[in-house]
Amino acid sequence: MECKATGESVFAKEVLFEGNCEQAVDVDFTLPDYCPDIGKLLKCRLEPMITSREVNFDSLVVEGNARISVIYLDDRDKKIRCCDRNYPFKASVPYDNTTENVRLLVDTHVDYVNCRAVSQRKLDIHGAFTLHLTAVCAKAMDFISDAQGEGLRLRKCSRDVSDLVSFAQCGFDISEAMELGEGKPPISSIIRTDVALCLEECKAIANKLIVKGNAIFGMVYCTEQGDEPEHMEYLIPFNQFFDVAGIDESCVIDLKMNCDSVEVSLRTDADGEYRRIDVDIRAVANIAAYRDKHVEWITDAYSVAYESNCRRKQLKPERLCSTVYDTVLFKQTVDTGDVKIDGICDLWCSVMDSRSSWRDGKTVTTGNLAVCMIVRDPRQGVTYTEKNVRFDCAVAQPAEGQILRSECRVHVKSCSYTITGDNKVEIQVELCVNASVYEEMPTRLVDAVELDESRPKSAESRPAAVLYFAESGEELWDIAREYNSSVEAIREDNDIDGDSVTDSRLLIVTA
C-alpha cells in the first residue's frame, strides 16, 4: 500500500543542451573603389554579430553576420584607414526538441583571424569564431511535502528556495542620431566602433519589467585634415519595458544583457560634410524572474505499524542570493617589448575569457584581456601590437549557503592609457560587472512511501519501553526509528528540546 501523499512543485532553469559550433571564415576581400590602396596592413578584426536565434523541433539555428574590418595605412598619405564588410553565416546544430518555451543563449568567441595582402587592393583572409549555444527551459521539480498512512512517521526539511516564475528572452533596439562635437573635423571613414551596455536599474511591476541603463558608444575615425585619428564617446540612455507574464513587485530578477550587433551610418550636414551619425544597436535581455518560496520536503520516513520502504530521488533546487551591477577599475602596466612608443594612435581592450567564483563576500572574476594598440614607433613607423594581460576584479556581494555558485558577465566599458616609458604603457580599464550568486541545494528526498500490509509490526514482540544510552550528538530520529518510537515521544519522556542529544546520557524510549 502506498501512502497518501501531498505534492508540491518548484520551478528552476534546466539546461537541455550546451555545446559549441565553430564557424570558419575564408574570404577574398577586395577594397571598394572609394578606398585608397593598401600601403601597410595593421590589423584585421573579426566581429560575429547575431541577427536571429531559433529553436526548432530538430535543430538550434543561429544566423548573423561576420564583420571583417581591415585597418591599414594607405599607400599615398600614410593615413590610418579602415574598410569593413559583412559576410552572412548560418549555423545549425541537431537538437531533438520536445519541450516548449526553450530559450537559446548564444555567446561568441573569436578564435583567430589571419590576413594577407595579395595586392594593394586584394586580401586573403582566414579565420574562425565559435558560437557557444545553451538551450534552457523552465522545469518543474515535483516532490511530496506531506504523507499520511497508518503509524507513519516523517522526517522533514524546510528550506527557502527561488521559484522560477518566468524565463524570458526579449530583443530590443537602441537607436540614436548624433552629431560630431564642436571643433571636431568631419569624418572621412570610421576605423573602429565599440558598444558597452551598462545596466542601472531593473524593476518588476505587474507583468512588466522596467530596465534602465546606458549604451556607451565609442568611435574612432580618420579625417582628411590630420594624420591622427579622432576619438569620440557617446552616452545613449535607454529605458525599456518588457512584457513578462507572471511577475510582480515581489519577484527578484536575474537579468543578463548582450549586444548582438551594431550598425553605424554616416549622413552629411548642410555643408555636405559627414558630421552626423546614426547608430542602431540590437540587444537581447535574458530574464529570469524568481519568487521566494518556503518549502518542506520529506527526507526520511517509516511506519510504527508496518514494515515500510521509501523510494527516493535527487532534487536540485536553487536560491538566488543576490545580484549586482557595478563598474570596477582595473589598472595594469603593459610592456610592448621590441615595439617602441613614440605615440599611440589608438588603443582598445576586449575580454577574451573569464571565470567567476564567490568567496569571502565577493564575486571574484579573473580572465584575459587583449590590449590592442596602434602605435608610432620611431623605427617602424605606424605599427600594430597586441598583448594579453591577466585581470581580476571583485565586487561585494553578500550571500549565505553551503554551495554557492556565481554567474557573471564582464565586458569593457571604456579604457584609457598613460605612456610611462619607451615600451611601457599603463592602461586604466573600466569593467562592467553583472553578477548573480546562487545557493545550490542538492537534496536526496523521499518520493514515495510504501507500507507492506503483509508484514505488520507486532506490539507483543517488543517491550513497552527500553533504556538506551545515547552518545552526545546522536540524532533522536535514528533512535526513534530503531526502537519504533517517535521523536516527539523521546523529547517528552526525556525533557529534550532539540533534534539531537547534547550530552551522553541514558534515555527512556517508549514504543
Backbone torsions as a table, in degrees:
resi	resn	phi	psi	omega
1	MET	NA	130.2	177.8
2	GLU	-95.1	135.9	-176.9
3	CYS	-67.8	152.5	175.2
4	LYS	-74.4	122.0	-173.1
5	ALA	-116.9	150.1	173.8
6	THR	-104.9	120.9	-175.6
7	GLY	-97.7	155.2	176.2
8	GLU	-144.6	166.0	178.9
9	SER	-141.0	148.0	164.9
10	VAL	-129.7	150.5	-178.3
11	PHE	-107.7	145.3	178.4
12	ALA	-148.4	165.1	175.7
13	LYS	-73.4	137.9	175.1
14	GLU	-125.9	129.1	176.8
15	VAL	-83.6	115.1	-179.2
16	LEU	-89.2	-30.6	-178.1
17	PHE	-153.3	140.6	173.4
18	GLU	-147.2	125.2	-178.6
19	GLY	-169.8	173.0	-178.1
20	ASN	-113.1	148.9	176.3
21	CYS	-134.3	114.4	-177.4
22	GLU	-88.0	135.8	179.1
23	GLN	-117.8	122.4	178.7
24	ALA	-85.5	147.4	176.2
25	VAL	-125.6	109.4	179.5
26	ASP	-133.3	104.3	-174.9
27	VAL	-137.9	153.2	167.0
28	ASP	-100.0	118.1	-172.3
29	PHE	-105.9	118.4	177.8
30	THR	-112.3	130.4	-180.0
31	LEU	-65.3	137.9	173.6
32	PRO	-68.2	164.6	-173.8
33	ASP	-60.5	-30.6	-176.0
34	TYR	-78.6	-7.1	179.0
35	CYS	-93.6	135.1	176.9
36	PRO	-69.6	164.3	-178.9
37	ASP	-63.3	156.2	179.7
38	ILE	-83.4	125.9	172.3
39	GLY	-98.1	-40.0	-179.3
40	LYS	-154.3	127.6	176.0
41	LEU	-76.0	136.2	177.1
42	LEU	-108.5	-54.7	-174.7
43	LYS	-156.3	140.2	171.6
44	CYS	-115.1	121.7	-179.3
45	ARG	-105.7	140.8	176.3
46	LEU	-120.2	121.8	-177.4
47	GLU	-128.1	105.7	175.1
48	PRO	-72.7	133.8	178.2
49	MET	-126.5	131.9	-176.2
50	ILE	-94.2	130.0	176.2
51	THR	-108.4	-25.8	177.1
52	SER	-159.6	153.5	175.0
53	ARG	-139.2	132.6	-176.1
54	GLU	-134.1	144.5	172.5
55	VAL	-112.8	107.4	178.7
56	ASN	-98.1	176.3	-177.3
57	PHE	-70.1	-20.2	-177.5
58	ASP	-129.4	4.5	-176.0
59	SER	-162.9	160.1	169.5
60	LEU	-108.0	128.2	-172.9
61	VAL	-125.3	129.8	176.6
62	VAL	-126.2	130.1	176.5
63	GLU	-121.8	153.6	179.3
64	GLY	179.6	-162.4	178.9
65	ASN	-129.3	137.3	170.3
66	ALA	-95.3	108.3	-179.1
67	ARG	-88.0	123.6	176.4
68	ILE	-107.2	123.7	178.2
69	SER	-119.2	121.9	-179.8
70	VAL	-104.9	115.1	178.0
71	ILE	-100.3	127.9	-174.9
72	TYR	-151.4	167.3	169.9
73	LEU	-93.9	132.2	-179.8
74	ASP	-76.0	159.0	-173.7
75	ASP	-75.3	-22.8	-173.7
76	ARG	-93.5	-58.7	-173.3
77	ASP	-98.8	-5.1	-177.4
78	LYS	59.3	32.7	176.6
79	LYS	-93.6	154.9	176.9
80	ILE	-76.0	128.8	-179.8
81	ARG	-127.6	167.0	175.5
82	CYS	-147.8	139.1	173.9
83	CYS	-132.7	131.4	-179.9
84	ASP	-129.7	161.2	-178.8
85	ARG	-154.8	144.0	179.0
86	ASN	-98.9	135.3	175.9
87	TYR	-119.9	115.5	-176.9
88	PRO	-68.0	148.9	175.1
89	PHE	-138.8	157.6	175.9
90	LYS	-142.5	122.0	-179.5
91	ALA	-114.5	134.4	179.3
92	SER	-131.9	129.1	179.9
93	VAL	-119.2	127.5	178.3
94	PRO	-58.7	135.3	-178.1
95	TYR	-157.9	122.7	-178.8
96	ASP	-88.3	99.5	-172.7
97	ASN	-100.0	117.1	175.5
98	THR	-122.2	11.3	-175.5
99	THR	-114.0	141.7	177.3
100	GLU	-85.6	159.0	174.3
101	ASN	55.7	46.7	175.2
102	VAL	-86.5	133.7	177.1
103	ARG	-106.5	139.3	-179.3
104	LEU	-107.8	116.1	176.8
105	LEU	-97.6	135.5	-176.5
106	VAL	-129.9	124.9	171.3
107	ASP	-117.3	143.8	-179.3
108	THR	-115.2	148.3	177.2
109	HIS	-144.9	124.7	177.9
110	VAL	-80.5	121.4	-179.2
111	ASP	-81.4	-49.5	177.5
112	TYR	-168.1	162.2	171.0
113	VAL	-151.0	128.0	178.1
114	ASN	-118.6	140.0	-176.6
115	CYS	-133.1	131.4	179.6
116	ARG	-131.8	130.0	178.9
117	ALA	-81.2	115.1	175.8
118	VAL	-79.2	-36.6	174.8
119	SER	-149.4	-171.9	-179.6
120	GLN	-73.7	-7.2	-179.7
121	ARG	-130.2	-0.5	-177.0
122	LYS	-131.2	137.8	-176.9
123	LEU	-127.3	147.2	174.8
124	ASP	-110.2	116.4	-173.0
125	ILE	-120.8	131.1	176.3
126	HIS	-131.7	133.8	179.2
127	GLY	-163.0	-177.0	177.9
128	ALA	-159.6	148.4	172.0
129	PHE	-137.6	158.5	-176.1
130	THR	-115.9	133.2	171.8
131	LEU	-99.2	121.7	175.4
132	HIS	-97.9	114.2	-174.0
133	LEU	-106.3	134.1	175.9
134	THR	-133.7	117.8	176.2
135	ALA	-97.4	123.2	-173.0
136	VAL	-129.4	144.4	174.8
137	CYS	-140.7	170.8	173.7
138	ALA	-89.8	126.4	-176.7
139	LYS	-118.6	135.4	175.5
140	ALA	-82.7	128.9	173.9
141	MET	-105.9	109.1	-176.7
142	ASP	-91.8	143.2	177.6
143	PHE	-154.8	166.0	176.2
144	ILE	-102.3	133.9	-178.8
145	SER	-102.0	-15.6	179.0
146	ASP	-157.5	156.3	178.9
147	ALA	-150.4	149.4	-179.6
148	GLN	-129.7	139.9	178.7
149	GLY	-175.7	168.4	-175.5
150	GLU	-65.7	120.7	177.2
151	GLY	65.4	23.0	-174.3
152	LEU	-78.0	133.6	175.2
153	ARG	-117.6	134.9	-175.7
154	LEU	-120.9	140.2	170.5
155	ARG	-110.4	122.0	-174.2
156	LYS	-116.8	156.7	173.7
157	CYS	-127.9	132.2	178.6
158	SER	-112.0	136.5	-178.2
159	ARG	-141.8	156.5	169.0
160	ASP	-97.3	121.5	-178.3
161	VAL	-124.7	167.6	175.0
162	SER	-99.8	120.2	179.7
163	ASP	-96.6	118.0	-176.6
164	LEU	-70.9	113.3	-179.1
165	VAL	-84.4	-41.4	-178.1
166	SER	-154.6	142.5	173.9
167	PHE	-128.0	104.5	-171.0
168	ALA	-122.7	156.2	175.7
169	GLN	-130.4	116.8	-173.3
170	CYS	-124.0	120.5	173.5
171	GLY	-86.0	147.5	177.4
172	PHE	-151.2	157.9	-177.6
173	ASP	-114.3	141.9	173.3
174	ILE	-121.4	114.6	-177.9
175	SER	-124.1	142.1	-178.6
176	GLU	-152.2	138.6	172.6
177	ALA	-104.1	126.8	-173.8
178	MET	-131.1	162.7	175.5
179	GLU	-127.5	154.1	175.6
180	LEU	-65.7	148.0	179.3
181	GLY	-66.8	161.1	179.4
182	GLU	-60.3	131.5	179.1
183	GLY	89.5	-7.8	178.5
184	LYS	-82.2	134.9	179.3
185	PRO	-70.5	155.9	-179.4
186	PRO	-65.7	163.2	-175.2
187	ILE	-86.1	129.7	170.4
188	SER	-91.1	-49.5	173.8
189	SER	-159.6	152.2	-179.8
190	ILE	-86.9	130.8	179.2
191	ILE	-89.6	-43.4	-173.9
192	ARG	-158.0	144.0	171.4
193	THR	-131.5	150.4	176.2
194	ASP	-141.4	149.6	177.7
195	VAL	-133.7	134.5	172.7
196	ALA	-126.0	130.7	177.6
197	LEU	-99.7	120.9	-177.4
198	CYS	-119.4	117.6	-177.8
199	LEU	-83.5	137.8	178.8
200	GLU	-116.1	-35.5	-176.6
201	GLU	-149.5	141.6	177.9
202	CYS	-140.5	114.2	-173.0
203	LYS	-133.4	130.4	178.7
204	ALA	-97.3	134.8	169.6
205	ILE	-128.6	-170.1	-174.9
206	ALA	-60.0	106.7	176.0
207	ASN	61.6	17.4	178.1
208	LYS	-140.5	152.9	175.8
209	LEU	-123.9	126.4	178.1
210	ILE	-100.3	123.5	-178.2
211	VAL	-123.6	124.8	177.8
212	LYS	-122.0	144.3	178.4
213	GLY	-175.5	-166.0	179.9
214	ASN	-134.3	139.5	168.5
215	ALA	-98.9	119.6	177.4
216	ILE	-92.5	109.2	-178.3
217	PHE	-104.9	120.2	177.9
218	GLY	-112.4	143.0	-178.4
219	MET	-141.0	136.5	172.7
220	VAL	-120.1	128.8	-177.3
221	TYR	-138.9	158.8	177.1
222	CYS	-104.4	157.5	-177.8
223	THR	-125.9	169.4	175.1
224	GLU	-88.9	-9.1	-172.1
225	GLN	-94.7	-27.6	-176.2
226	GLY	-136.8	170.7	-178.9
227	ASP	-87.2	-28.0	-175.7
228	GLU	-86.9	140.8	175.5
229	PRO	-66.7	153.8	176.6
230	GLU	-100.9	144.8	-179.1
231	HIS	-118.0	134.3	177.1
232	MET	-133.5	147.1	174.6
233	GLU	-137.8	133.3	-178.2
234	TYR	-124.7	141.9	175.1
235	LEU	-103.2	116.1	-177.8
236	ILE	-112.2	101.6	178.4
237	PRO	-68.9	147.2	173.1
238	PHE	-135.0	149.5	-179.4
239	ASN	-140.4	107.1	-172.8
240	GLN	-116.0	142.4	173.3
241	PHE	-114.7	120.7	179.4
242	PHE	-111.4	136.4	173.6
243	ASP	-81.1	114.2	179.8
244	VAL	-130.5	104.9	-173.9
245	ALA	-64.0	135.9	171.5
246	GLY	93.2	-9.5	-176.3
247	ILE	-91.3	157.8	174.8
248	ASP	-154.0	-167.8	-174.9
249	GLU	-64.7	-20.7	-178.0
250	SER	-79.8	-7.9	-175.5
251	CYS	-82.5	148.7	169.1
252	VAL	-106.5	140.1	-169.5
253	ILE	-116.3	133.1	168.3
254	ASP	-110.4	109.2	-175.2
255	LEU	-119.3	127.8	174.3
256	LYS	-124.2	130.9	-178.5
257	MET	-113.8	143.4	174.3
258	ASN	-125.2	144.5	169.2
259	CYS	-93.7	111.2	-177.9
260	ASP	-78.0	-41.8	-176.7
261	SER	-160.6	160.9	174.9
262	VAL	-141.9	133.4	177.8
263	GLU	-122.3	134.8	-178.7
264	VAL	-124.2	128.2	178.0
265	SER	-121.4	140.9	178.5
266	LEU	-99.2	141.5	176.1
267	ARG	-131.9	149.2	179.7
268	THR	-86.5	155.3	174.4
269	ASP	-94.1	-166.9	-177.2
270	ALA	-63.8	-24.0	179.7
271	ASP	-91.4	4.4	179.5
272	GLY	79.0	13.5	179.6
273	GLU	-99.5	147.4	179.2
274	TYR	-80.4	93.0	179.9
275	ARG	-124.9	-0.2	-179.3
276	ARG	-116.1	142.3	-176.8
277	ILE	-131.4	131.5	171.1
278	ASP	-105.7	123.4	-179.0
279	VAL	-114.6	127.9	177.5
280	ASP	-125.1	113.8	-178.1
281	ILE	-109.1	129.8	174.9
282	ARG	-106.6	121.1	-177.1
283	ALA	-127.4	164.3	177.2
284	VAL	-135.7	138.3	177.6
285	ALA	-111.5	122.6	175.2
286	ASN	-99.8	115.0	-168.3
287	ILE	-115.7	123.1	171.0
288	ALA	-117.3	115.7	-177.9
289	ALA	-108.5	127.8	-177.4
290	TYR	-120.9	154.5	170.6
291	ARG	-126.2	133.3	179.5
292	ASP	-64.8	138.2	-178.3
293	LYS	-142.3	130.4	176.0
294	HIS	-93.7	122.5	-175.6
295	VAL	-126.7	156.9	171.7
296	GLU	-125.4	135.8	172.5
297	TRP	-134.6	163.0	-173.9
298	ILE	-95.3	125.6	-179.8
299	THR	-102.1	-18.5	177.7
300	ASP	-161.3	157.9	-179.2
301	ALA	-160.0	151.9	172.2
302	TYR	-156.8	167.6	178.4
303	SER	-119.5	140.6	175.5
304	VAL	-86.3	-8.1	-177.9
305	ALA	-100.6	-35.2	-176.9
306	TYR	-135.8	156.5	168.7
307	GLU	-64.3	142.3	-173.6
308	SER	-135.0	162.8	178.1
309	ASN	-138.8	135.9	179.8
310	CYS	-107.5	126.4	168.6
311	ARG	-89.1	137.4	-173.8
312	ARG	-124.9	159.2	173.5
313	LYS	-149.8	163.8	-179.8
314	GLN	-95.7	133.7	177.7
315	LEU	-123.8	140.8	-177.6
316	LYS	-128.7	66.3	175.3
317	PRO	-73.5	165.5	-179.8
318	GLU	-134.3	163.1	173.9
319	ARG	-132.9	122.6	176.2
320	LEU	-75.6	110.4	-175.7
321	CYS	-79.8	-45.6	-177.5
322	SER	-167.6	157.4	171.7
323	THR	-127.8	152.7	179.6
324	VAL	-146.3	140.2	173.6
325	TYR	-123.2	116.1	-172.9
326	ASP	-148.0	168.1	176.3
327	THR	-121.3	131.8	-177.9
328	VAL	-121.7	135.8	178.0
329	LEU	-94.0	126.3	178.7
330	PHE	-116.9	130.6	178.7
331	LYS	-121.0	143.4	179.8
332	GLN	-159.8	139.0	173.6
333	THR	-90.2	127.4	-177.1
334	VAL	-108.9	129.9	177.2
335	ASP	-96.9	120.8	-178.3
336	THR	-88.2	2.3	175.2
337	GLY	67.5	-121.5	-176.9
338	ASP	-74.4	-14.1	-179.9
339	VAL	-83.2	118.0	178.2
340	LYS	-89.8	143.6	-174.8
341	ILE	-106.5	109.2	171.6
342	ASP	-95.4	-21.8	177.4
343	GLY	-179.4	159.2	-179.6
344	ILE	-115.7	122.0	177.8
345	CYS	-82.1	-38.2	-179.4
346	ASP	-159.1	145.0	176.9
347	LEU	-145.2	131.4	176.1
348	TRP	-143.9	160.0	-178.1
349	CYS	-130.8	151.7	176.0
350	SER	-146.4	145.0	178.5
351	VAL	-79.3	121.7	-179.6
352	MET	-86.0	-45.7	177.3
353	ASP	-158.6	158.5	-179.8
354	SER	-154.9	157.9	178.5
355	ARG	-142.7	135.9	-175.4
356	SER	-122.4	150.8	174.7
357	SER	-150.7	160.4	178.5
358	TRP	-106.8	128.9	175.6
359	ARG	-157.5	139.8	175.6
360	ASP	54.4	42.5	175.4
361	GLY	77.6	15.6	-178.9
362	LYS	-140.0	148.5	166.2
363	THR	-90.5	118.7	-176.3
364	VAL	-109.5	125.2	-179.2
365	THR	-119.3	130.0	175.3
366	THR	-123.6	152.5	179.9
367	GLY	-178.3	-165.6	179.8
368	ASN	-115.3	137.1	179.6
369	LEU	-117.6	125.3	175.2
370	ALA	-87.2	120.4	178.1
371	VAL	-103.1	110.5	-174.9
372	CYS	-106.7	129.9	-174.6
373	MET	-136.6	134.4	166.7
374	ILE	-107.0	112.9	-171.6
375	VAL	-122.7	160.6	172.1
376	ARG	-99.5	113.0	178.8
377	ASP	-99.9	130.1	-177.8
378	PRO	-61.2	-20.5	-179.4
379	ARG	-100.2	-39.4	-173.6
380	GLN	-99.0	-8.4	-173.7
381	GLY	77.5	-153.1	179.3
382	VAL	-71.5	127.1	-178.4
383	THR	-145.9	165.0	-179.2
384	TYR	-111.7	139.8	174.5
385	THR	-141.7	151.0	-178.2
386	GLU	-139.1	133.8	179.6
387	LYS	-130.9	142.8	175.0
388	ASN	-101.3	133.4	177.3
389	VAL	-128.5	149.2	174.8
390	ARG	-80.8	140.2	175.7
391	PHE	-128.1	155.0	170.9
392	ASP	-143.0	144.9	178.1
393	CYS	-146.3	151.0	-177.5
394	ALA	-137.6	138.7	175.2
395	VAL	-127.0	138.4	179.1
396	ALA	-65.9	132.5	-177.2
397	GLN	-154.8	93.5	-177.2
398	PRO	-65.4	138.7	178.9
399	ALA	-160.7	151.1	177.8
400	GLU	-132.7	144.4	178.3
401	GLY	152.3	166.0	-178.1
402	GLN	-82.1	-41.9	-179.3
403	ILE	-119.9	107.5	-176.7
404	LEU	-112.4	133.1	-178.7
405	ARG	-124.5	133.9	-179.4
406	SER	-107.5	132.5	170.4
407	GLU	-112.3	123.1	-171.9
408	CYS	-141.8	138.4	172.1
409	ARG	-118.2	131.1	-179.6
410	VAL	-126.2	130.1	173.3
411	HIS	-143.3	162.5	-175.4
412	VAL	-80.6	125.6	175.2
413	LYS	-86.6	-46.9	178.2
414	SER	-163.5	162.9	175.1
415	CYS	-146.4	146.7	175.8
416	SER	-134.5	176.1	-174.7
417	TYR	-153.6	161.2	173.5
418	THR	-138.1	125.3	177.5
419	ILE	-75.4	122.6	-176.2
420	THR	-113.2	-0.6	179.2
421	GLY	-175.9	-179.4	-179.5
422	ASP	-60.5	-33.0	-179.1
423	ASN	-135.0	31.4	-180.0
424	LYS	-135.4	140.2	178.1
425	VAL	-142.1	134.9	176.5
426	GLU	-96.2	125.1	178.7
427	ILE	-101.6	144.2	173.8
428	GLN	-123.0	110.8	-172.8
429	VAL	-114.6	126.0	172.2
430	GLU	-90.5	121.8	-178.8
431	LEU	-108.8	127.4	173.0
432	CYS	-84.3	126.6	-177.5
433	VAL	-118.3	124.9	176.3
434	ASN	-123.9	103.2	-170.7
435	ALA	-125.1	145.4	175.2
436	SER	-132.0	139.5	177.6
437	VAL	-116.0	127.1	178.7
438	TYR	-115.3	141.6	168.5
439	GLU	-94.7	123.7	176.9
440	GLU	-92.0	137.2	-175.8
441	MET	-129.5	65.9	177.4
442	PRO	-63.4	126.5	-173.8
443	THR	-137.6	133.6	172.9
444	ARG	-97.8	116.4	-173.3
445	LEU	-128.0	171.3	-178.7
446	VAL	-83.6	125.6	179.9
447	ASP	-97.3	-25.8	178.3
448	ALA	-163.9	150.7	177.1
449	VAL	-121.7	125.9	-179.6
450	GLU	-112.6	127.3	176.7
451	LEU	-100.9	131.2	179.7
452	ASP	-94.3	97.1	-176.6
453	GLU	-67.0	-18.0	178.1
454	SER	-78.9	-5.7	-177.5
455	ARG	-130.8	70.5	178.0
456	PRO	-71.0	152.3	175.6
457	LYS	-90.9	114.7	-174.4
458	SER	-79.0	129.9	178.7
459	ALA	-70.7	-27.7	-177.6
460	GLU	-70.1	-24.2	-174.2
461	SER	-86.7	0.9	-179.4
462	ARG	-135.8	150.7	-177.5
463	PRO	-71.7	159.1	179.4
464	ALA	-70.4	-28.1	179.9
465	ALA	-154.7	150.6	175.6
466	VAL	-132.3	155.4	171.5
467	LEU	-99.2	127.3	-175.8
468	TYR	-130.0	128.9	177.4
469	PHE	-91.4	113.9	-175.8
470	ALA	-100.2	137.3	175.3
471	GLU	-79.6	154.0	177.8
472	SER	-60.1	131.3	-179.6
473	GLY	91.3	-5.8	-178.8
474	GLU	-69.1	138.5	-177.1
475	GLU	-78.4	134.5	177.4
476	LEU	-63.9	-33.4	179.8
477	TRP	-59.7	-43.8	-178.7
478	ASP	-64.6	-38.0	178.8
479	ILE	-68.0	-45.5	-179.2
480	ALA	-61.7	-41.0	-179.3
481	ARG	-67.5	-39.4	-178.3
482	GLU	-63.9	-37.7	-174.0
483	TYR	-109.8	17.9	173.2
484	ASN	57.4	42.1	179.7
485	SER	-114.4	-152.7	175.8
486	SER	-141.9	155.2	179.2
487	VAL	-61.9	-40.2	-178.7
488	GLU	-62.1	-41.9	-179.6
489	ALA	-65.2	-41.3	179.3
490	ILE	-65.1	-41.4	177.9
491	ARG	-58.9	-49.1	-174.7
492	GLU	-67.0	-42.2	-176.8
493	ASP	-70.9	-24.0	-173.2
494	ASN	-121.1	10.4	176.3
495	ASP	54.6	54.9	179.3
496	ILE	-114.8	136.3	-178.0
497	ASP	-94.5	-37.4	-172.4
498	GLY	-91.5	-160.3	-178.9
499	ASP	-101.9	-0.4	-179.2
500	SER	-143.8	167.5	179.8
501	VAL	-85.2	125.4	-177.6
502	THR	-83.1	-32.0	178.3
503	ASP	-132.5	146.3	176.6
504	SER	-58.6	128.4	-175.1
505	ARG	-163.2	168.6	177.6
506	LEU	-91.0	130.5	-178.0
507	LEU	-116.4	146.8	168.5
508	ILE	-94.8	123.8	-179.0
509	VAL	-119.0	111.9	179.5
510	THR	-96.5	146.5	-179.7
511	ALA	-79.1	NA	NA
